[in-house]
Structures are given as structure tokens and as C-alpha cells.
């Protein structure tokens, strides 16, 4: 596989893992998430 593609996929995986870390011990309810500007911005 092309090195560029591997680097791109690694960046995507890193971003997903980082975003996932924002929700450790966070209630998984949309109503709460909807009002949390910081986490919404991070996900966007």
C-alpha cells in the first residue's frame, strides 16, 4: 500500500482515538452531548 495512504489512515485512526478519549466517564446521552459546546466542537 502507498505510504501516503498509510499515513492518512493512521491520522484518521489517531483522530478517532483522540475524540474517543474526550468521552471517558461521560454519560452517553444525546441530550447532554447536545448542550456540551466543547465536545460538540471537538467532534465536528
Secondary structure, DSSP 8 states (H G I E B T S, - for coil): --HHHHHHHHHHHHHHHHHHHTTTT----HHHHHH-HHHHHHH-
